[in-house]
Amino acid sequence: MNVYFKDGNIATKNLTPGTSVYGEELIQEDAEYRIWNPRRSKLSAALLNGLENLKLEETSKVLYLGASTGTTVSHISDIITDGRVYAVEFSPTTAKKLVQLSRQRFNIAPILGDTTKPKGYLNILEKVDLVYCDVAQPTQTELFMKNMNIFGNDDALGLLMIKARSIDVVQKPKKIFKEQEKKLKEKGFRIIEKVKLEPYEKDHVALLVEKNF
């Protein structure tokens, strides 16, 4: 995977040299690299905390649920230079920024859509190698599984960023995480890796899964 360590930080090689996306530091060496801020990106936090089994090749296809303004999407764009990121965002205002980003980066396809209703964007997607879900709502595990079953290819991985407080503000995060893991296993998913995101994100865990059926 095209992720690099630079002075204690991780970075990606800039697909659009000379341009930063969210004010991140640019480093000039043999090429230009973008520092990947773990406090602005849960994927960066997961990688810094030891996520090992994520596979992202130059030609990978990714479905990103909850793309927001595209901070993490842009770093995935750096990694999968000859692939494509289908970036789904519900908010029209936020999606406008994704559209602007896609004009600079040819491998980002912004989609204004509701992740709980994946059939709404069925006709504009292909099968993907990774389904990445960062949707902070109580049904995030359910919507993730729905999208994974529809769009994940036979060998697809899924990366689910679970925010405990978006699911239940009363229960202990540890119990919430176990409940979400149980849901996944009951629906035929195998958990490959689990990584906590502290100190970068409180009460968050990243679950890397695959379809086991």
C-alpha positions as CSV (number, residue, x, y, z in Angstrom):
1,M,0.0,0.0,0.0
2,N,1.4,3.4,-1.0
3,V,1.6,4.9,2.5
4,Y,4.9,6.4,3.8
5,F,6.4,7.3,7.1
6,K,7.8,10.8,7.3
7,D,9.2,12.2,10.5
8,G,6.9,10.2,12.8
9,N,3.8,10.9,10.6
10,I,2.3,8.9,7.8
11,A,1.9,10.5,4.4
12,T,0.7,9.7,0.9
13,K,2.3,10.7,-2.4
14,N,0.4,13.7,-3.7
15,L,-1.7,12.9,-6.8
16,T,-1.9,16.7,-7.6
17,P,1.5,18.2,-6.7
18,G,1.4,21.7,-5.3
19,T,-2.2,21.4,-4.1
20,S,-3.2,20.7,-0.5
21,V,-6.8,19.6,0.2
22,Y,-7.5,20.6,3.9
23,G,-4.4,22.6,4.8
24,E,-2.2,19.6,5.4
25,E,1.6,19.9,5.2
26,L,3.3,19.1,2.0
27,I,6.8,17.6,2.0
28,Q,9.2,17.8,-1.0
29,E,11.6,14.9,-1.4
30,D,11.9,12.6,-4.4
31,A,8.3,13.5,-4.9
32,E,5.7,15.5,-3.1
33,Y,4.0,13.9,0.0
34,R,1.0,15.0,1.9
35,I,1.1,14.5,5.7
36,W,-2.0,12.5,6.7
37,N,-3.4,14.0,9.9
38,P,-4.8,11.3,12.3
39,R,-7.0,13.8,14.0
40,R,-8.7,14.7,10.8
41,S,-8.9,11.2,9.4
42,K,-10.0,8.0,11.1
43,L,-8.2,5.8,8.6
44,S,-4.9,7.6,9.3
45,A,-5.5,7.0,13.1
46,A,-6.2,3.3,12.4
47,L,-3.0,2.9,10.4
48,L,-0.9,4.7,13.0
49,N,-2.5,2.5,15.7
50,G,-1.4,-0.7,13.8
51,L,-4.0,-1.6,11.2
52,E,-2.1,-4.2,9.2
53,N,-4.4,-6.1,6.8
54,L,-6.0,-3.4,4.7
55,K,-5.3,-3.9,1.1
56,L,-5.3,-1.0,-1.3
57,E,-3.7,-1.4,-4.6
58,E,-3.1,1.2,-7.3
59,T,-6.1,-0.2,-9.3
60,S,-8.5,-0.7,-6.3
61,K,-12.1,0.3,-6.5
62,V,-13.5,1.8,-3.2
63,L,-17.0,2.7,-2.1
64,Y,-16.7,5.3,0.6
65,L,-19.9,5.8,2.7
66,G,-20.0,9.1,4.5
67,A,-17.4,11.0,2.5
68,S,-18.0,14.4,4.0
69,T,-15.8,17.0,2.4
70,G,-13.2,14.5,1.2
71,T,-10.3,14.6,3.7
72,T,-9.8,10.8,3.9
73,V,-11.2,10.3,0.4
74,S,-8.3,12.5,-1.0
75,H,-5.6,10.3,0.7
76,I,-7.3,7.2,-0.7
77,S,-7.2,8.9,-4.1
78,D,-3.4,9.3,-3.7
79,I,-3.0,5.6,-3.0
80,I,-5.3,4.1,-5.7
81,T,-3.9,6.2,-8.5
82,D,-5.4,4.0,-11.3
83,G,-8.5,3.0,-9.4
84,R,-11.6,4.9,-8.3
85,V,-13.3,6.1,-5.1
86,Y,-17.0,6.3,-5.2
87,A,-17.7,8.9,-2.5
88,V,-21.2,8.9,-1.2
89,E,-22.4,11.9,0.8
90,F,-25.9,12.8,2.0
91,S,-25.6,16.6,2.5
92,P,-25.9,18.6,-0.7
93,T,-23.8,21.4,0.8
94,T,-21.0,19.1,1.7
95,A,-21.2,17.2,-1.5
96,K,-20.5,20.4,-3.4
97,K,-17.0,20.3,-1.9
98,L,-16.6,16.7,-3.0
99,V,-17.5,17.8,-6.6
100,Q,-14.8,20.5,-6.4
101,L,-12.3,17.9,-5.2
102,S,-13.2,15.5,-8.0
103,R,-12.4,18.2,-10.6
104,Q,-8.8,18.2,-9.3
105,R,-8.7,14.4,-8.8
106,F,-9.8,12.3,-11.8
107,N,-10.3,9.1,-9.7
108,I,-13.0,10.5,-7.3
109,A,-16.6,10.0,-8.3
110,P,-18.8,12.1,-5.9
111,I,-22.3,10.7,-5.3
112,L,-25.1,12.6,-3.6
113,G,-27.0,9.8,-1.9
114,D,-28.5,8.2,1.1
115,T,-26.3,5.3,2.4
116,T,-29.3,3.6,4.0
117,K,-30.8,3.3,0.5
118,P,-28.0,1.9,-1.7
119,K,-30.3,1.0,-4.5
120,G,-30.6,4.7,-5.1
121,Y,-27.0,4.7,-6.6
122,L,-27.0,1.1,-7.9
123,N,-27.0,2.1,-11.5
124,I,-23.8,4.3,-11.2
125,L,-21.5,1.8,-9.3
126,E,-19.5,-1.2,-10.1
127,K,-18.3,-4.0,-7.8
128,V,-15.7,-2.7,-5.4
129,D,-12.7,-4.1,-3.5
130,L,-13.3,-2.1,-0.4
131,V,-16.4,-0.7,1.3
132,Y,-15.4,2.0,3.8
133,C,-18.0,3.3,6.2
134,D,-17.8,6.3,8.4
135,V,-21.4,7.2,8.9
136,A,-22.1,8.4,12.4
137,Q,-25.6,7.2,13.1
138,P,-27.3,4.4,15.1
139,T,-27.8,2.1,12.1
140,Q,-24.3,2.4,10.7
141,T,-23.5,-1.3,11.0
142,E,-26.8,-2.3,9.2
143,L,-26.3,0.2,6.4
144,F,-22.7,-0.9,6.0
145,M,-23.7,-4.6,5.7
146,K,-26.4,-3.7,3.1
147,N,-23.9,-1.8,0.9
148,M,-21.2,-4.5,1.4
149,N,-23.6,-7.2,0.2
150,I,-24.7,-5.2,-2.9
151,F,-21.4,-3.7,-4.0
152,G,-18.5,-5.8,-2.5
153,N,-16.9,-8.2,-4.9
154,D,-16.2,-11.8,-3.8
155,D,-12.9,-10.9,-2.2
156,A,-13.9,-7.5,-0.9
157,L,-12.9,-6.1,2.4
158,G,-15.0,-3.8,4.6
159,L,-13.7,-1.2,7.0
160,L,-16.3,0.1,9.5
161,M,-15.5,3.1,11.7
162,I,-17.8,2.6,14.7
163,K,-18.5,5.7,16.9
164,A,-20.0,4.4,20.1
165,R,-21.7,7.6,21.0
166,S,-23.6,7.7,17.7
167,I,-25.2,4.4,18.5
168,D,-26.0,4.9,22.2
169,V,-25.0,7.7,24.5
170,V,-25.7,5.7,27.7
171,Q,-24.1,2.2,27.2
172,K,-20.4,1.7,27.7
173,P,-18.5,1.8,24.4
174,K,-17.0,-1.6,25.1
175,K,-20.5,-3.2,25.2
176,I,-21.6,-1.3,22.1
177,F,-18.5,-2.5,20.1
178,K,-19.3,-6.1,21.1
179,E,-22.9,-5.8,20.1
180,Q,-21.9,-4.4,16.6
181,E,-19.4,-7.3,16.2
182,K,-22.1,-9.8,17.0
183,K,-24.4,-8.2,14.4
184,L,-21.7,-8.6,11.8
185,K,-20.9,-12.2,12.7
186,E,-24.6,-13.2,12.7
187,K,-24.9,-11.8,9.2
188,G,-22.0,-13.8,7.8
189,F,-19.1,-11.4,8.2
190,R,-15.7,-12.3,9.6
191,I,-13.7,-9.8,11.6
192,I,-10.1,-9.7,10.5
193,E,-8.8,-6.9,12.6
194,K,-10.0,-4.5,15.3
195,V,-8.2,-1.3,16.1
196,K,-9.0,1.3,18.7
197,L,-8.6,4.9,17.5
198,E,-7.5,6.6,20.8
199,P,-5.9,9.0,21.4
200,Y,-7.0,10.5,18.1
201,E,-10.7,9.7,18.4
202,K,-12.5,8.9,21.6
203,D,-14.8,5.9,21.8
204,H,-14.1,4.8,18.3
205,V,-13.0,1.5,16.9
206,A,-12.1,0.4,13.3
207,L,-13.3,-3.1,12.3
208,L,-11.8,-4.7,9.2
209,V,-14.1,-7.4,7.9
210,E,-14.7,-9.7,5.0
211,K,-17.7,-11.6,3.8
212,N,-17.6,-15.2,5.2
213,F,-20.3,-16.8,3.1
